[in-house]
């Protein structure tokens, strides 16, 4: 590597290489904080994450035990870690609507809202419209085609 430095030095002295110093280049300095320490000391607001409601925890535990599932069983059915289910049951989890919905669908029970603790209504299947059309198979048309012509 000393050969490379020697060649570089010789090229720089002869004017074959231009070296520009960039402002702030190579530095890894952080930006200055805009609030001063006196303002930070006067700030007394205590910030906390929102936690899961206690009634949610109770309904979750009741619904899971009614199905005879362990926390691990429920976590596998909703594709989450067992720790997530444990945090929700203990009330330490930060609420996530997606996870709560997966739990409700897996257990078949409303866990939040005014219907909490009640069974979910099964999603209706698409209506069978075959009864609306009693004629099965090919239809005959007498209006635009010759009488008795089959239209399919």
C-alpha positions in Angstrom: 0.0 0.0 0.0 3.0 2.3 0.5 3.7 2.1 -3.3 0.1 3.3 -4.0 0.6 6.3 -1.6 3.9 7.1 -3.2 2.4 7.1 -6.7 -0.5 9.2 -5.5 1.8 11.7 -3.9 3.9 12.0 -7.0 0.8 12.4 -9.2 -0.6 15.1 -6.9 2.7 17.0 -6.9 2.9 16.9 -10.7 -0.6 18.2 -11.0 -2.0 15.0 -12.5 -4.6 14.6 -9.7 -6.9 17.2 -8.3 -7.9 16.9 -4.7 -11.0 18.8 -3.5 -11.8 19.1 0.2 -15.6 18.7 0.6 -17.3 20.7 3.3 -18.3 18.4 6.1 -17.0 15.4 4.2 -16.1 12.4 6.2 -17.7 13.7 9.3 -20.4 11.9 11.2 -21.7 14.7 13.3 -25.3 14.8 14.6 -27.6 17.8 14.2 -28.0 20.1 17.1 -31.2 19.5 19.2 -33.6 22.5 18.8 -34.9 22.4 22.4 -32.6 23.6 25.1 -32.2 21.7 28.4 -34.2 24.2 30.4 -37.3 23.6 28.3 -36.7 19.9 28.5 -36.5 20.1 32.3 -39.7 22.0 32.6 -41.6 19.5 30.5 -43.5 17.3 32.8 -45.8 15.4 30.4 -45.5 11.7 31.0 -45.9 9.7 27.7 -47.2 6.1 27.8 -48.2 3.7 25.1 -51.9 2.8 25.0 -52.5 -0.6 26.5 -55.2 -3.3 25.7 -58.4 -2.8 27.7 -58.9 -5.1 30.7 -62.3 -6.4 29.4 -60.5 -7.4 26.1 -58.0 -9.5 28.1 -60.8 -11.2 30.1 -62.9 -12.0 27.0 -59.8 -13.3 25.2 -58.8 -15.6 28.1 -62.4 -16.9 28.5 -62.9 -17.6 24.8 -59.5 -19.3 24.5 -60.1 -21.6 27.5 -63.7 -22.3 26.3 -62.2 -23.8 23.1 -59.6 -25.7 25.2 -56.7 -24.0 23.5 -53.4 -23.0 25.0 -51.8 -19.7 24.3 -49.5 -21.5 21.9 -52.4 -23.1 20.1 -54.0 -19.7 19.5 -50.8 -18.1 18.4 -50.3 -20.8 15.8 -53.8 -20.3 14.5 -53.3 -16.6 14.0 -49.7 -16.9 12.8 -48.2 -14.8 15.7 -45.6 -15.5 18.4 -46.9 -17.0 21.6 -45.5 -14.0 23.4 -48.0 -11.8 21.6 -50.9 -13.8 22.9 -49.4 -13.7 26.4 -49.0 -9.9 26.2 -52.6 -9.4 25.1 -54.0 -11.6 27.9 -51.9 -9.8 30.5 -52.9 -6.4 29.2 -49.3 -5.3 28.4 -49.7 -5.3 24.6 -50.0 -2.2 22.4 -53.4 -2.6 20.6 -53.2 -3.7 17.0 -56.5 -3.9 15.1 -55.1 -6.5 12.7 -54.0 -8.9 15.5 -57.2 -8.4 17.4 -59.3 -9.2 14.3 -57.3 -12.4 13.7 -58.0 -13.4 17.3 -61.7 -12.7 17.0 -62.0 -14.7 13.8 -59.9 -17.6 15.2 -62.0 -17.8 18.4 -65.3 -17.0 16.8 -66.1 -14.4 19.5 -66.3 -10.6 19.6 -63.5 -9.4 21.9 -64.1 -5.7 21.8 -67.0 -3.2 21.3 -70.6 -3.5 22.4 -70.9 -7.2 21.3 -67.8 -8.2 23.3 -68.2 -11.8 24.6 -70.8 -12.7 22.0 -70.3 -15.2 19.2 -69.4 -13.8 15.8 -72.1 -14.2 13.2 -70.9 -16.6 10.5 -70.2 -14.9 7.2 -73.0 -15.6 4.8 -72.4 -17.6 1.7 -73.2 -16.1 -1.6 -76.9 -16.4 -2.3 -77.8 -19.3 -4.5 -79.7 -17.7 -7.4 -80.6 -21.0 -9.1 -84.0 -20.9 -7.5 -84.7 -17.5 -9.1 -84.4 -19.2 -12.5 -86.5 -22.4 -12.4 -85.9 -23.3 -16.1 -82.6 -25.2 -16.4 -80.7 -25.8 -19.6 -81.5 -24.2 -22.9 -84.2 -21.6 -23.2 -86.5 -21.1 -26.2 -87.2 -17.7 -27.6 -90.1 -16.8 -29.8 -89.6 -13.0 -30.0 -86.6 -12.3 -32.4 -85.8 -15.7 -33.8 -88.0 -18.1 -35.6 -90.4 -19.9 -33.2 -88.9 -22.8 -31.4 -85.2 -21.8 -32.1 -82.9 -22.6 -29.2 -80.7 -19.9 -27.8 -77.8 -20.7 -25.6 
